[in-house]
Amino acid sequence: MDDFLKGVIGFSVFIVIAGIVGSAANNSEKAFDLSPYFNLFPHFKREETADLTPTQYSTSHHKTSINLASPGQIDPRLSLFG
């Protein structure tokens, strides 16, 4: 059991170091990044699904009209006594 736990700890340390090195190699803003390693093996890549852009969804039922105050004017919604 002791050897098994040592192996798990060793593997965990290896993954952490690989993530830190991968982040530096990829010039990533993240501290931990394994994507450079997954790009080496094309069968691990995700297949691109349909492009889910916000323009595909209708937001017509969420339309609200907001009348904002002009610069230099006080917004009537902020006054205590309207």
Secondary structure, DSSP 8 states (H G I E B T S, - for coil): -HHHHHHHHHHHHHHHHHHHHHHHHTT-SSS---HHHHTT-GGGS--------GGGS--GGG--------TTS--GGG-S--
